[in-house]
Amino acid sequence: MPTILNKSRTAGRPRPYNAADRFIPNRTASEAINHIGTAKLDLVDSIHSLDLDDDEDNDKSSYTKPSPNTVKYKASIASACEVSLNKRILAFKPAPPESSRPIELRAQYNHPLKPASAVSAERRRRILTAPERVLDAPNIVDDYYLNLLDWSCNNQVAIGLGQSVYVWSAETGEVSSLLESSSDTYISSLKWSGDGAYVSVGLGTGEVQIWDVEEQTKLRSMFGHESRVSVMGWNKHMLSTGARNGWLFNHDVRIAQHKIADLESHTGEVCGLEWRADGSQLASGGNDNLVSIWDARSLQSPKFQKTNHHAAVKALAWCPWQHNLLATGGGSHDKHIHFWNSTTGARVNSIDTGSQVTSLKWSTHYKELASTSGFPDNSISIWSYPTLVKNIEIPAHESRVLHSCLSPDGQTMATAAADESLKFWKVFEKKAGSGASGLGGAIREKEGKIMGHTIR
């Protein structure tokens, strides 16, 4: 406590006195007010405390437990005077109301981080897991390397069953028999032309036939392959065909000497063939585990050759919204989907599907890829791109899925399997209100008129 010397006028030593440097309130008066009128209760409390002191230890003798009577009396007086016992002198704001439930601040921030797959799962659309329609496909050849199913821009599905080709109209539901081969061969591949007016058919003998579907007449036959033709692909008036011995030919269907290019790359059966939408590149896959990317301007040798797959490559698909993106799928000893930049030749992504990849189809409405599988899943999987998250896996068939194709509106996928069934799945259903462009249809109609007068 600081000391201040006060000089007095009288003689003698200065007389010190204490002066407080802080103002601390003395609450003795307040406590006295609280005890007014409680003398009788205090007497009872003191007697009660004396009885308890005999049983208490000496260490606790200095502590006096508040009497319940005193607490109740204070509470009753405060209630009658409408005074809160907890109210402080310098509290200028009323106390906030107490919460009806305990407040746990940590719970507000203790949320675990969601993995990327869980976040994307919230945004996933609803995909139907049951087929819209199921048709019989008797006598379909159970051969991984063949290509026996295709859907035209005119909404017609062609399928090869044994020695016959059938055409099913998705609009009317009618089925017609287009052709039946001789008993010494079988249907090994088929492919609709871009305008949907013609279908090319490959046979086990190596012959290639072109049929006018509306007239149900054969326009011409083309020879040159010495083994079965297992895959075909159209690029306007050019037809590419791949055979069991690894040969790959380009045919100009407008001229009599139809063979215009011999593409040498594969040593095993060519089972995958796909032209890019703009016709500038051709992708081929074979039983030699090789993927070849060809430049349409120079077909003497492939632009790129990829050996990353460890099984036959049948599944090939060009991305519709990124034209230089190619997806390729490997067989039962590979089970991978690789994504390639066809401009640079670089591999940009990969997926381990855990199953034999039999076909790939890009969606035209979503940034998604559909893959069909053989052993051991026999399912359809929908993958988001470029996140590579599996949106859904649909158990599709009782045996491996051999072929798939998309409807012209891009919403429905058809799958054919060794269980002799043809199923239709609405895996890429458009959102309500989204329109469709008719530009592609107009172009295909124009191409069809040109081809109709030039095929010989």
Secondary structure as UniProt FT lines:
FT   STRAND          3..6
FT   STRAND          15..18
FT   HELIX           28..34
FT   TURN            35..37
FT   HELIX           39..53
FT   TURN            54..55
FT   HELIX           58..60
FT   TURN            61..62
FT   HELIX           68..80
FT   TURN            81..82
FT   TURN            85..86
FT   TURN            89..90
FT   HELIX           105..109
FT   HELIX           116..123
FT   STRAND          133..136
FT   TURN            138..139
FT   TURN            144..145
FT   STRAND          149..151
FT   TURN            153..154
FT   STRAND          156..161
FT   TURN            162..163
FT   STRAND          164..169
FT   TURN            170..172
FT   STRAND          175..180
FT   TURN            183..184
FT   STRAND          187..192
FT   TURN            194..195
FT   STRAND          198..203
FT   TURN            204..205
FT   STRAND          208..212
FT   TURN            213..216
FT   STRAND          217..222
FT   STRAND          229..235
FT   TURN            236..237
FT   STRAND          238..243
FT   TURN            244..245
FT   STRAND          248..252
FT   TURN            253..254
FT   STRAND          259..262
FT   STRAND          270..275
FT   TURN            277..278
FT   STRAND          281..286
FT   TURN            287..288
FT   STRAND          291..295
FT   TURN            296..297
FT   STRAND          304..306
FT   STRAND          313..318
FT   TURN            323..324
FT   STRAND          325..330
FT   TURN            332..334
FT   STRAND          336..341
FT   TURN            342..344
FT   STRAND          347..352
FT   STRAND          357..362
FT   STRAND          368..373
FT   TURN            375..377
FT   STRAND          379..384
FT   TURN            385..387
FT   STRAND          390..395
FT   STRAND          401..406
FT   TURN            408..409
FT   STRAND          413..417
FT   TURN            418..420
FT   STRAND          421..425
FT   TURN            432..433
FT   HELIX           439..454
//
